[in-house]
Amino acid sequence: MRVDLDLAGRTVLVVGGPAATRRVRAGVEAAGGTALVLPASEAVTLLRPSAEPPAGPAADLVVWVEGPERDRELVRSSARSARVPVTTAPPAGDRGRVTLVGGGPGHADLLTVAGRDALAAADVVLYDRLGPHDRLAELAPGAELVDVGKTPGHHAVPQREIERLLVGHALAGAHVVRLKGGDPFVFGRGSEEVAACRAAGVDVHVIPGVTSAVAVPGAAGIPVTHRGLSRSFTVVSGHVPFDEEEYAHLRGVGGTLVVLMGVNTLTQVAAGLVRAGMDAAMPLAVVERGFLPGQRTRITTVGAVCSRGGPPGVSSPAVVVVGEVVRLAGPDGVAELAVAVGACV
């Protein structure tokens, strides 16, 4: 776009969608001006003379980027009537890209620098409920924010639709950030989204995130490894209970067991581990809302959960930790059901 006008302190009406106009908007703001981005229909309304005495032009310059062809002449005509110069800039014709960003356990302070940079440059952000979304308007200024979050048992936006949105926005020229909780490749279906982008020929990059499998136990003072107690840790999804062979394997590996998405299956998992030979007195912790307001830790045993059920009132998001390392939990942990009672079946 070439404009023989000092844009410092001026208002520029940029006509088009957010993705197509991003570069023009950035250029106006870099020159010290204010970019007002509107679709063609709203631009015509803004430029139309009002019955009130004019307080001055609605904009100092109109830049047409994209819109229905029938509206182009309406915008030009309205701008001429308002005595506002008009110029044209091509839309962002380059194919866009997708960046998968791991948002960590949910607190914005745990976003990586690379993740913050990607959000700052985003045209569109598709975010989950477990990602740090409370400050998205600040972290991704000017971006279109789309909530595609899932809750247990309820997927308002199916996974295939999420992939369609990623690809569609990118093919339209947008930089799309897919903001996910934790790390994109730890039970986050990030690999499926990468595959969808690659199949459509869309450039895709992954920015790792702090995984809740390690960070949330750490927030409760529980190390997943500790010399003399555990030299390994296993991370599993508790979304679906395991079969007997899998329980035997988990019992046999030893070390620390970390269960993500395991609140609803906690009793079944505990019973399966006891059936596989795990000591019913093995410590178990449930850490809820790690790094978020309301974080709390419930400490019990595998046998107590198996026979009585999990600690009352536990809700997701939560991380379950099974192993001797639970004995190292911080002083804020609340001991509940600390003794195994009854038979586990």
C-alpha contacts under 8 A as a table, 3 or more apart, distances in Angstrom:
res1	aa1	res2	aa2	distance
1	M	24	V	7.63
1	M	87	T	7.92
1	M	88	T	6.95
1	M	89	A	5.09
1	M	90	P	7.80
3	V	87	T	7.55
6	D	10	R	7.93
6	D	31	A	7.96
7	L	10	R	5.18
7	L	11	T	7.60
7	L	12	V	7.92
7	L	28	V	6.85
7	L	31	A	5.90
7	L	32	G	6.18
7	L	33	G	4.98
8	A	31	A	5.82
8	A	32	G	4.16
8	A	33	G	4.68
9	G	32	G	5.96
9	G	33	G	4.96
9	G	34	T	6.96
10	R	32	G	7.76
10	R	33	G	4.93
10	R	34	T	6.10
10	R	59	A	7.61
10	R	60	D	6.14
11	T	33	G	5.95
11	T	34	T	4.75
11	T	35	A	6.01
11	T	36	L	7.00
11	T	58	A	7.97
11	T	59	A	5.09
11	T	60	D	5.48
11	T	61	L	6.92
12	V	28	V	7.35
12	V	33	G	7.05
12	V	34	T	6.04
12	V	35	A	4.93
12	V	36	L	5.98
12	V	59	A	5.65
12	V	60	D	5.87
12	V	61	L	4.90
12	V	62	V	5.87
12	V	63	V	7.18
13	L	35	A	6.10
13	L	36	L	4.82
13	L	37	V	6.06
13	L	38	L	7.27
13	L	43	A	7.53
13	L	59	A	5.95
13	L	60	D	7.74
13	L	61	L	6.14
13	L	62	V	4.70
13	L	63	V	6.14
14	V	21	T	7.03
14	V	24	V	7.57
14	V	25	R	7.27
14	V	35	A	6.52
14	V	36	L	5.84
14	V	37	V	4.72
14	V	38	L	6.35
14	V	62	V	5.99
14	V	63	V	4.82
14	V	64	W	6.16
14	V	65	V	6.97
15	V	21	T	7.56
15	V	37	V	5.89
15	V	38	L	5.18
15	V	39	P	5.35
15	V	40	A	5.67
15	V	43	A	6.75
15	V	62	V	7.43
15	V	63	V	6.13
15	V	64	W	4.95
15	V	65	V	5.57
15	V	66	E	6.43
15	V	67	G	7.41
16	G	20	A	6.56
16	G	21	T	6.04
16	G	37	V	6.80
16	G	38	L	5.99
16	G	39	P	4.81
16	G	40	A	6.52
16	G	64	W	7.07
16	G	65	V	5.43
16	G	66	E	4.71
16	G	67	G	5.78
17	G	20	A	5.54
17	G	21	T	6.06
17	G	37	V	7.46
17	G	38	L	7.07
17	G	39	P	6.16
17	G	66	E	7.30
17	G	67	G	7.99
18	P	21	T	5.39
18	P	22	R	5.96
18	P	37	V	7.21
18	P	123	D	6.84
18	P	142	G	7.83
18	P	143	A	7.41
18	P	144	E	7.49
19	A	22	R	5.46
19	A	92	A	7.40
19	A	123	D	5.57
19	A	124	V	7.65
19	A	172	A	7.60
19	A	173	G	6.49
19	A	174	A	5.00
19	A	175	H	7.76
20	A	23	R	7.52
20	A	65	V	7.20
20	A	66	E	7.38
20	A	91	P	4.87
20	A	92	A	4.83
20	A	93	G	7.76
20	A	172	A	7.84
20	A	173	G	6.73
20	A	174	A	7.29
21	T	24	V	5.32
21	T	25	R	6.02
21	T	37	V	7.52
21	T	65	V	6.52
21	T	91	P	6.38
21	T	92	A	6.96
22	R	25	R	5.10
22	R	26	A	6.08
22	R	92	A	7.76
22	R	123	D	7.25
23	R	26	A	5.04
23	R	27	G	6.17
23	R	92	A	7.20
24	V	27	G	5.06
24	V	28	V	6.24
24	V	89	A	7.56
25	R	28	V	5.20
25	R	29	E	6.23
25	R	35	A	5.56
25	R	37	V	7.67
26	A	29	E	5.21
26	A	30	A	6.00
27	G	30	A	5.04
27	G	31	A	6.28
28	V	31	A	5.18
28	V	32	G	6.58
28	V	33	G	5.25
28	V	34	T	6.56
28	V	35	A	6.14
29	E	32	G	5.08
29	E	33	G	4.98
29	E	34	T	5.85
29	E	35	A	6.61
30	A	33	G	7.31
38	L	42	E	6.02
38	L	43	A	5.81
39	P	42	E	5.63
39	P	43	A	6.22
39	P	67	G	6.88
40	A	43	A	4.99
40	A	44	V	6.30
40	A	66	E	7.98
40	A	67	G	5.93
40	A	68	P	7.57
40	A	71	D	6.17
40	A	72	R	7.41
40	A	75	V	6.82
41	S	44	V	5.40
41	S	45	T	6.63
41	S	71	D	7.13
42	E	45	T	5.10
42	E	46	L	6.21
43	A	46	L	5.07
43	A	47	L	6.22
43	A	75	V	6.85
44	V	47	L	5.21
44	V	48	R	6.06
44	V	74	L	6.71
44	V	75	V	5.40
44	V	78	S	6.20
45	T	48	R	5.19
46	L	58	A	6.72
47	L	57	P	7.87
47	L	58	A	6.31
47	L	75	V	7.97
47	L	78	S	5.72
47	L	79	A	6.19
47	L	82	A	6.38
48	R	78	S	6.02
48	R	81	S	7.96
48	R	82	A	7.31
49	P	54	P	7.74
49	P	82	A	6.99
50	S	53	P	7.51
50	S	54	P	7.28
54	P	57	P	7.47
57	P	60	D	6.71
57	P	82	A	6.60
57	P	83	R	7.86
57	P	84	V	7.29
59	A	62	V	7.02
59	A	84	V	7.00
60	D	84	V	5.95
60	D	85	P	7.24
61	L	84	V	5.68
61	L	85	P	5.25
61	L	86	V	6.04
61	L	87	T	7.82
62	V	79	A	7.23
62	V	84	V	6.87
62	V	85	P	6.25
62	V	86	V	4.70
62	V	87	T	6.34
63	V	86	V	5.87
63	V	87	T	4.99
63	V	88	T	5.33
63	V	89	A	6.55
64	W	72	R	7.67
64	W	86	V	7.37
64	W	87	T	6.32
64	W	88	T	4.73
64	W	89	A	6.17
65	V	88	T	6.12
65	V	89	A	5.19
65	V	90	P	5.58
65	V	91	P	5.32
66	E	90	P	7.63
66	E	91	P	6.31
67	G	71	D	6.85
67	G	72	R	7.10
68	P	71	D	5.43
68	P	72	R	6.86
69	E	72	R	5.28
69	E	73	E	7.73
70	R	73	E	6.56
70	R	74	L	7.32
71	D	74	L	5.00
71	D	75	V	6.17
72	R	75	V	5.28
72	R	76	R	6.31
73	E	76	R	4.93
73	E	77	S	5.88
74	L	77	S	5.09
74	L	78	S	5.99
75	V	78	S	5.14
75	V	79	A	6.01
76	R	79	A	5.08
76	R	80	R	6.14
76	R	86	V	6.77
77	S	80	R	5.12
77	S	81	S	6.24
78	S	81	S	5.10
78	S	82	A	6.20
79	A	82	A	5.01
79	A	83	R	5.98
79	A	84	V	5.05
79	A	85	P	6.76
79	A	86	V	6.86
80	R	83	R	4.77
80	R	84	V	5.91
80	R	85	P	7.05
81	S	84	V	7.71
90	P	93	G	7.48
92	A	173	G	5.85
93	G	172	A	7.85
93	G	173	G	6.14
94	D	173	G	5.65
95	R	170	A	6.41
95	R	171	L	5.36
95	R	172	A	6.65
95	R	173	G	4.65
95	R	174	A	7.47
95	R	202	V	7.49
96	G	169	H	7.57
96	G	170	A	4.28
96	G	171	L	5.78
96	G	172	A	6.71
96	G	173	G	3.99
96	G	174	A	4.64
96	G	175	H	5.24
96	G	176	V	7.57
96	G	202	V	7.20
96	G	203	D	7.40
97	R	170	A	5.24
97	R	171	L	7.89
97	R	173	G	7.53
97	R	174	A	6.62
97	R	175	H	4.97
97	R	176	V	6.17
97	R	202	V	5.97
97	R	203	D	4.93
97	R	204	V	5.85
98	V	166	L	6.98
98	V	167	V	7.95
98	V	170	A	6.52
98	V	175	H	5.90
98	V	176	V	4.69
98	V	177	V	5.79
98	V	178	R	7.23
98	V	197	C	7.67
98	V	202	V	7.23
98	V	203	D	6.29
98	V	204	V	4.68
98	V	205	H	6.47
99	T	118	A	7.24
99	T	175	H	7.64
99	T	176	V	6.23
99	T	177	V	4.81
99	T	178	R	6.12
99	T	204	V	5.65
99	T	205	H	4.86
99	T	206	V	5.75
99	T	207	I	7.20
100	L	177	V	5.87
100	L	178	R	4.72
100	L	179	L	6.22
100	L	180	K	7.42
100	L	184	P	6.78
100	L	190	G	7.34
100	L	204	V	7.55
100	L	205	H	6.22
100	L	206	V	4.70
100	L	207	I	5.99
101	V	115	G	5.68
101	V	118	A	7.79
101	V	177	V	6.76
101	V	178	R	5.97
101	V	179	L	4.94
101	V	180	K	6.16
101	V	183	D	7.69
101	V	184	P	6.77
101	V	206	V	6.19
101	V	207	I	4.86
101	V	208	P	6.43
101	V	209	G	6.83
102	G	111	L	7.48
102	G	115	G	7.20
102	G	131	G	7.86
102	G	179	L	6.24
102	G	180	K	5.23
102	G	181	G	5.93
102	G	182	G	5.42
102	G	183	D	4.43
102	G	184	P	5.25
102	G	207	I	6.11
102	G	208	P	5.14
102	G	209	G	3.76
102	G	210	V	6.94
103	G	106	G	6.53
103	G	108	A	7.47
103	G	110	L	7.17
103	G	111	L	5.28
103	G	112	T	7.73
103	G	115	G	7.37
103	G	131	G	5.17
103	G	132	P	6.06
103	G	179	L	6.19
103	G	180	K	5.53
103	G	181	G	4.91
103	G	182	G	5.47
103	G	183	D	6.89
103	G	209	G	5.54
103	G	210	V	7.10
104	G	107	H	7.12
104	G	110	L	5.84
104	G	111	L	6.10
104	G	131	G	6.74
104	G	132	P	7.62
104	G	180	K	7.86
104	G	181	G	5.36
104	G	182	G	3.79
104	G	183	D	6.35
104	G	209	G	5.12
104	G	210	V	4.40
104	G	211	T	5.77
104	G	212	S	6.68
105	P	110	L	7.46
105	P	130	L	6.99
105	P	131	G	6.88
105	P	132	P	7.79
105	P	181	G	5.94
105	P	182	G	5.11
105	P	210	V	6.89
105	P	211	T	6.67
105	P	212	S	5.23
105	P	215	A	7.42
105	P	216	V	7.21
105	P	290	G	6.74
105	P	291	F	6.90
106	G	110	L	7.54
106	G	130	L	5.69
106	G	131	G	4.89
106	G	132	P	4.47
106	G	133	H	7.90
106	G	181	G	6.40
106	G	182	G	7.53
106	G	291	F	7.09
106	G	292	L	6.93
107	H	110	L	5.71
107	H	111	L	7.53
107	H	131	G	7.82
107	H	132	P	5.45
107	H	291	F	6.21
107	H	292	L	6.38
108	A	111	L	5.47
108	A	132	P	5.14
108	A	133	H	7.85
108	A	135	R	7.49
110	L	210	V	7.09
111	L	115	G	6.01
111	L	116	R	6.56
111	L	132	P	7.99
111	L	209	G	7.04
111	L	210	V	7.69
112	T	115	G	5.01
112	T	116	R	6.35
112	T	209	G	6.94
113	V	116	R	5.15
113	V	117	D	6.22
114	A	117	D	5.07
114	A	118	A	6.23
114	A	207	I	6.90
115	G	118	A	5.15
115	G	119	L	6.33
115	G	207	I	6.41
116	R	119	L	5.15
116	R	120	A	6.19
116	R	139	L	6.77
117	D	120	A	5.12
117	D	121	A	6.46
118	A	121	A	5.29
118	A	122	A	6.21
118	A	177	V	7.01
119	L	122	A	5.05
119	L	125	V	7.56
119	L	139	L	6.04
119	L	140	A	4.93
119	L	177	V	6.57
120	A	139	L	5.80
120	A	140	A	4.66
120	A	141	P	6.60
121	A	140	A	7.05
121	A	175	H	7.42
122	A	125	V	6.62
122	A	140	A	6.29
122	A	143	A	5.91
122	A	174	A	7.76
122	A	175	H	5.27
122	A	176	V	5.89
122	A	177	V	6.08
123	D	142	G	7.15
123	D	143	A	4.49
123	D	144	E	6.23
123	D	174	A	5.61
123	D	175	H	5.23
123	D	176	V	6.05
123	D	177	V	7.90
124	V	143	A	5.05
124	V	144	E	4.59
124	V	145	L	6.01
124	V	146	V	7.50
124	V	169	H	7.61
124	V	174	A	6.86
124	V	175	H	6.50
124	V	176	V	4.84
124	V	177	V	6.28
125	V	140	A	7.84
125	V	143	A	6.65
125	V	144	E	6.16
125	V	145	L	4.95
125	V	146	V	6.02
125	V	176	V	5.81
125	V	177	V	4.76
125	V	178	R	5.89
125	V	179	L	6.83
126	L	145	L	6.25
126	L	146	V	4.80
126	L	147	D	5.97
126	L	148	V	6.23
126	L	166	L	7.94
126	L	176	V	7.54
126	L	177	V	6.31
126	L	178	R	4.91
126	L	179	L	6.07
127	Y	131	G	6.69
127	Y	133	H	7.07
127	Y	145	L	7.54
127	Y	146	V	6.37
127	Y	147	D	5.34
127	Y	148	V	5.85
127	Y	149	G	6.45
127	Y	178	R	6.02
127	Y	179	L	4.67
127	Y	180	K	6.12
128	D	131	G	5.40
128	D	133	H	7.78
128	D	147	D	6.41
128	D	148	V	5.70
128	D	149	G	3.95
128	D	150	K	6.82
128	D	179	L	6.55
128	D	180	K	5.55
128	D	181	G	6.67
129	R	132	P	7.82
129	R	133	H	7.28
129	R	147	D	7.72
129	R	148	V	7.87
129	R	149	G	4.79
129	R	150	K	6.72
129	R	151	T	7.81
129	R	181	G	7.64
130	L	149	G	7.75
130	L	180	K	7.00
130	L	181	G	4.76
130	L	182	G	7.85
130	L	317	P	7.91
131	G	179	L	6.38
131	G	180	K	5.16
131	G	181	G	3.95
131	G	182	G	7.19
132	P	135	R	7.17
132	P	136	L	7.50
132	P	181	G	7.31
133	H	136	L	5.01
135	R	138	E	5.39
135	R	139	L	6.18
136	L	139	L	4.84
136	L	140	A	5.60
136	L	141	P	7.77
136	L	145	L	7.87
137	A	140	A	5.42
137	A	141	P	5.44
137	A	142	G	7.56
137	A	143	A	7.75
137	A	145	L	7.99
138	E	141	P	5.53
140	A	143	A	5.63
148	V	156	A	7.07
148	V	157	V	5.53
148	V	162	I	7.05
149	G	155	H	7.39
149	G	156	A	7.25
149	G	157	V	7.29
150	K	154	H	6.06
150	K	155	H	4.79
150	K	156	A	6.38
150	K	157	V	7.42
151	T	154	H	5.18
151	T	155	H	6.44
152	P	155	H	7.81
155	H	158	P	5.71
157	V	161	E	6.30
157	V	162	I	6.59
158	P	161	E	5.27
158	P	162	I	6.42
159	Q	162	I	5.03
159	Q	163	E	6.35
160	R	163	E	5.07
160	R	164	R	6.18
161	E	164	R	4.87
161	E	165	L	6.16
162	I	165	L	5.14
162	I	166	L	6.26
163	E	166	L	5.08
163	E	167	V	6.25
163	E	193	E	5.81
163	E	196	A	6.33
163	E	197	C	7.67
164	R	167	V	5.28
164	R	168	G	5.86
165	L	168	G	5.04
165	L	169	H	6.01
166	L	169	H	5.63
166	L	170	A	6.25
166	L	176	V	6.60
166	L	178	R	7.74
166	L	197	C	7.53
167	V	170	A	5.16
167	V	171	L	6.05
167	V	196	A	7.49
167	V	197	C	5.93
167	V	200	A	6.94
167	V	202	V	6.92
168	G	171	L	5.25
168	G	172	A	6.30
169	H	172	A	5.08
169	H	173	G	6.69
169	H	174	A	5.57
169	H	175	H	7.77
169	H	176	V	6.81
170	A	173	G	5.19
170	A	174	A	4.81
170	A	175	H	6.17
170	A	176	V	6.24
170	A	202	V	6.87
171	L	174	A	7.20
171	L	202	V	7.17
180	K	183	D	7.06
180	K	184	P	6.09
180	K	188	G	7.20
181	G	184	P	7.27
181	G	188	G	7.66
181	G	209	G	7.93
182	G	186	V	7.39
182	G	188	G	7.97
182	G	209	G	5.50
182	G	210	V	5.44
182	G	211	T	4.35
182	G	212	S	5.59
183	D	186	V	5.47
183	D	188	G	7.04
183	D	208	P	5.53
183	D	209	G	4.21
183	D	210	V	5.87
183	D	211	T	5.09
184	P	187	F	7.42
184	P	188	G	5.04
184	P	189	R	6.91
184	P	190	G	4.81
184	P	191	S	7.71
184	P	206	V	7.64
184	P	208	P	6.64
184	P	209	G	6.99
185	F	188	G	5.57
185	F	189	R	6.59
185	F	190	G	5.23
185	F	191	S	6.30
186	V	189	R	7.72
186	V	190	G	7.99
186	V	211	T	7.29
187	F	190	G	7.91
187	F	237	S	7.27
189	R	192	E	5.36
189	R	193	E	6.70
190	G	193	E	5.13
190	G	194	V	6.21
191	S	194	V	5.02
191	S	195	A	6.14
192	E	195	A	5.08
192	E	196	A	6.26
193	E	196	A	5.06
193	E	197	C	6.31
194	V	197	C	5.21
194	V	198	R	6.20
194	V	204	V	6.53
195	A	198	R	5.15
195	A	199	A	6.07
196	A	199	A	5.18
196	A	200	A	6.42
197	C	200	A	5.20
197	C	201	G	6.26
197	C	202	V	4.97
197	C	203	D	6.97
197	C	204	V	6.51
198	R	201	G	4.96
198	R	202	V	5.55
198	R	203	D	6.88
198	R	204	V	7.18
199	A	202	V	7.57
210	V	215	A	6.88
211	T	214	V	6.05
211	T	215	A	6.17
212	S	215	A	4.79
212	S	216	V	5.02
212	S	217	P	7.73
212	S	290	G	7.92
212	S	319	V	7.60
213	A	216	V	6.33
213	A	217	P	7.07
213	A	235	V	6.82
213	A	258	V	6.44
213	A	259	V	7.72
213	A	260	L	6.93
213	A	319	V	7.07
214	V	217	P	5.83
214	V	218	G	6.28
214	V	223	P	7.80
214	V	224	V	6.69
215	A	218	G	4.95
215	A	219	A	6.15
216	V	219	A	4.95
216	V	220	A	6.66
216	V	287	V	6.98
216	V	290	G	5.00
216	V	291	F	7.13
216	V	319	V	6.89
217	P	220	A	5.20
217	P	221	G	6.46
217	P	222	I	4.96
217	P	223	P	6.53
217	P	224	V	7.19
217	P	287	V	6.77
217	P	290	G	7.90
217	P	319	V	7.28
217	P	321	V	7.22
218	G	221	G	4.87
218	G	222	I	4.98
218	G	223	P	5.58
218	G	224	V	7.70
219	A	222	I	7.30
219	A	290	G	6.44
219	A	291	F	6.68
220	A	287	V	6.96
220	A	290	G	7.80
220	A	296	R	7.89
220	A	297	T	6.63
220	A	329	A	6.03
220	A	330	G	5.79
220	A	332	D	7.78
220	A	333	G	7.40
221	G	328	L	6.76
221	G	329	A	4.71
221	G	330	G	4.62
222	I	325	V	6.27
222	I	326	V	5.83
222	I	327	R	7.95
222	I	328	L	5.78
222	I	329	A	4.76
222	I	330	G	7.12
223	P	226	H	6.48
223	P	325	V	6.41
223	P	326	V	7.99
223	P	328	L	7.62
224	V	230	S	7.46
224	V	232	S	7.66
224	V	233	F	6.18
224	V	256	T	6.09
224	V	325	V	6.66
225	T	229	L	7.23
225	T	230	S	4.93
225	T	231	R	5.44
225	T	232	S	6.11
225	T	233	F	6.76
225	T	255	G	7.69
225	T	256	T	7.10
225	T	325	V	7.09
226	H	229	L	5.38
226	H	230	S	5.23
226	H	231	R	6.47
226	H	325	V	6.90
227	R	230	S	6.33
227	R	231	R	6.66
228	G	231	R	7.60
229	L	255	G	7.55
229	L	324	E	6.24
229	L	325	V	6.48
230	S	233	F	7.46
230	S	254	G	7.92
230	S	255	G	4.66
230	S	256	T	6.31
230	S	324	E	7.42
230	S	325	V	7.05
231	R	255	G	6.10
232	S	254	G	7.63
232	S	255	G	4.95
232	S	256	T	6.34
233	F	255	G	5.42
233	F	256	T	4.43
233	F	257	L	5.75
233	F	258	V	7.18
234	T	255	G	7.54
234	T	256	T	6.22
234	T	257	L	4.97
234	T	258	V	6.02
235	V	257	L	6.18
235	V	258	V	4.78
235	V	259	V	5.96
235	V	260	L	7.40
236	V	257	L	7.68
236	V	258	V	6.34
236	V	259	V	5.10
236	V	260	L	6.30
237	S	240	V	7.42
237	S	259	V	5.66
237	S	260	L	4.97
237	S	261	M	5.90
237	S	262	G	6.72
238	G	241	P	6.14
238	G	242	F	7.98
238	G	259	V	5.83
238	G	260	L	5.89
238	G	261	M	5.27
238	G	262	G	4.08
238	G	263	V	7.67
238	G	265	T	6.33
238	G	266	L	7.66
238	G	269	V	7.69
239	H	260	L	7.79
239	H	261	M	5.46
239	H	262	G	5.80
239	H	264	N	7.63
239	H	265	T	7.00
240	V	265	T	7.07
241	P	265	T	6.34
241	P	268	Q	6.62
241	P	269	V	6.33
242	F	246	E	5.81
242	F	247	Y	6.37
242	F	269	V	7.32
242	F	272	G	7.84
243	D	246	E	5.36
243	D	247	Y	6.38
244	E	247	Y	5.06
244	E	248	A	6.21
244	E	272	G	7.00
244	E	276	A	7.44
245	E	248	A	5.11
245	E	249	H	6.25
246	E	249	H	4.97
246	E	250	L	6.16
247	Y	250	L	5.12
247	Y	251	R	6.10
247	Y	272	G	5.89
247	Y	273	L	5.66
247	Y	276	A	5.98
248	A	251	R	5.11
248	A	252	G	6.04
248	A	273	L	7.34
248	A	276	A	4.99
248	A	277	G	7.77
249	H	252	G	5.01
249	H	253	V	6.20
250	L	253	V	5.39
250	L	254	G	7.07
250	L	257	L	7.76
250	L	273	L	7.71
251	R	254	G	5.89
251	R	273	L	6.36
251	R	276	A	6.39
251	R	277	G	7.00
251	R	278	M	6.18
254	G	257	L	7.91
255	G	323	G	6.68
256	T	321	V	7.12
256	T	322	V	5.90
256	T	323	G	4.89
256	T	324	E	7.43
256	T	325	V	7.20
257	L	321	V	5.83
257	L	322	V	5.03
257	L	323	G	6.46
258	V	319	V	7.07
258	V	320	V	5.71
258	V	321	V	4.70
258	V	322	V	6.44
259	V	262	G	5.77
259	V	319	V	6.05
259	V	320	V	4.97
259	V	321	V	6.42
260	L	318	A	7.19
260	L	319	V	5.29
260	L	320	V	6.58
261	M	264	N	7.75
261	M	316	S	7.43
261	M	317	P	7.30
261	M	318	A	7.01
261	M	319	V	7.07
262	G	265	T	5.34
262	G	266	L	5.57
262	G	318	A	7.67
262	G	319	V	7.27
262	G	320	V	6.90
263	V	266	L	5.22
263	V	314	V	7.33
263	V	315	S	6.62
263	V	316	S	6.38
263	V	318	A	6.87
263	V	320	V	7.83
264	N	267	T	7.91
265	T	268	Q	5.37
265	T	269	V	6.13
266	L	269	V	5.20
266	L	270	A	6.17
266	L	305	V	7.58
266	L	309	G	7.78
266	L	310	G	6.60
267	T	270	A	5.21
267	T	271	A	6.17
267	T	305	V	5.81
267	T	306	C	5.29
267	T	309	G	5.42
267	T	310	G	6.29
268	Q	271	A	5.14
268	Q	272	G	6.10
268	Q	306	C	7.21
269	V	272	G	5.08
269	V	273	L	6.24
270	A	273	L	5.22
270	A	274	V	6.34
270	A	302	V	5.38
270	A	303	G	7.01
270	A	305	V	6.33
270	A	306	C	5.14
271	A	274	V	5.20
271	A	275	R	6.18
271	A	302	V	7.73
271	A	303	G	7.53
271	A	305	V	7.92
271	A	306	C	4.82
271	A	307	S	7.89
271	A	344	C	5.75
271	A	345	V	6.27
272	G	275	R	5.07
272	G	276	A	6.20
273	L	276	A	5.01
273	L	277	G	6.55
273	L	278	M	5.53
273	L	302	V	7.92
274	V	277	G	5.15
274	V	278	M	4.69
274	V	279	D	6.54
274	V	280	A	6.14
274	V	302	V	7.37
274	V	303	G	7.05
274	V	306	C	7.87
274	V	344	C	6.98
275	R	278	M	7.22
275	R	344	C	7.44
275	R	345	V	7.09
278	M	282	M	7.32
279	D	282	M	5.47
279	D	302	V	7.80
279	D	303	G	7.72
280	A	301	T	6.75
280	A	302	V	5.36
280	A	303	G	4.07
280	A	304	A	7.50
280	A	340	A	6.18
281	A	301	T	5.49
281	A	302	V	6.34
281	A	303	G	6.05
281	A	339	V	7.08
281	A	340	A	6.16
282	M	301	T	5.41
282	M	302	V	5.65
282	M	303	G	7.49
282	M	322	V	7.15
282	M	323	G	6.14
282	M	324	E	6.76
283	P	299	I	7.21
283	P	300	T	5.93
283	P	301	T	4.35
283	P	302	V	6.32
283	P	322	V	6.05
283	P	323	G	5.66
283	P	324	E	6.08
283	P	326	V	5.89
283	P	327	R	6.94
284	L	299	I	5.89
284	L	300	T	5.21
284	L	301	T	4.78
284	L	302	V	5.78
284	L	320	V	7.16
284	L	321	V	5.65
284	L	322	V	4.49
284	L	323	G	6.48
284	L	326	V	6.43
285	A	297	T	6.68
285	A	298	R	5.53
285	A	299	I	4.42
285	A	300	T	6.14
285	A	301	T	7.75
285	A	320	V	5.70
285	A	321	V	5.12
285	A	322	V	6.53
285	A	326	V	6.36
286	V	297	T	5.68
286	V	298	R	5.14
286	V	299	I	6.55
286	V	314	V	8.00
286	V	318	A	6.48
286	V	319	V	5.77
286	V	320	V	4.57
286	V	321	V	6.45
287	V	290	G	6.50
287	V	295	Q	7.29
287	V	296	R	5.91
287	V	297	T	4.45
287	V	298	R	6.48
287	V	318	A	5.37
287	V	319	V	5.23
287	V	320	V	6.38
287	V	321	V	7.99
288	E	294	G	7.91
288	E	295	Q	5.51
288	E	296	R	5.44
288	E	297	T	6.32
288	E	314	V	7.40
288	E	315	S	7.08
288	E	316	S	6.67
288	E	317	P	5.98
288	E	318	A	4.14
288	E	319	V	6.51
289	R	292	L	5.35
289	R	293	P	7.16
289	R	294	G	6.47
289	R	295	Q	4.69
289	R	296	R	7.04
289	R	316	S	7.38
289	R	317	P	5.62
289	R	318	A	5.92
290	G	295	Q	5.34
290	G	296	R	7.61
290	G	318	A	7.32
291	F	295	Q	6.46
292	L	295	Q	5.74
296	R	332	D	7.59
296	R	333	G	6.95
296	R	334	V	7.99
297	T	332	D	7.12
297	T	333	G	4.73
297	T	334	V	6.09
298	R	311	P	6.91
298	R	333	G	5.82
298	R	334	V	4.96
298	R	335	A	5.95
298	R	336	E	6.48
299	I	326	V	7.74
299	I	333	G	6.39
299	I	334	V	5.81
299	I	335	A	4.55
299	I	336	E	5.80
299	I	337	L	7.86
299	I	338	A	7.10
300	T	304	A	6.70
300	T	305	V	7.30
300	T	311	P	7.78
300	T	335	A	5.93
300	T	336	E	5.30
300	T	337	L	5.27
300	T	338	A	4.46
300	T	339	V	7.36
301	T	304	A	5.24
301	T	305	V	6.36
301	T	337	L	7.10
301	T	338	A	5.75
301	T	339	V	6.67
301	T	340	A	6.46
302	V	305	V	5.31
302	V	306	C	6.10
302	V	322	V	7.61
302	V	340	A	7.34
303	G	306	C	4.91
303	G	307	S	6.14
303	G	339	V	7.53
303	G	340	A	4.46
303	G	341	V	6.73
303	G	344	C	7.06
304	A	307	S	5.28
304	A	308	R	5.68
304	A	309	G	7.03
304	A	310	G	7.79
304	A	337	L	5.70
304	A	338	A	6.71
304	A	339	V	5.94
304	A	340	A	4.11
304	A	341	V	5.89
305	V	308	R	5.35
305	V	309	G	4.41
305	V	310	G	4.78
305	V	311	P	7.40
305	V	337	L	7.50
305	V	340	A	7.78
306	C	309	G	5.76
306	C	310	G	7.75
306	C	344	C	5.63
307	S	340	A	7.33
307	S	341	V	6.28
307	S	342	G	5.66
307	S	343	A	6.24
307	S	344	C	5.53
308	R	341	V	7.76
310	G	314	V	7.51
311	P	314	V	6.20
311	P	336	E	6.60
311	P	337	L	7.19
315	S	318	A	6.73
321	V	326	V	7.04
322	V	325	V	7.92
322	V	326	V	6.95
323	G	326	V	5.92
324	E	327	R	5.85
325	V	328	L	5.52
325	V	329	A	7.50
326	V	329	A	5.40
329	A	333	G	6.58
330	G	333	G	6.07
335	A	338	A	6.12
337	L	340	A	7.33
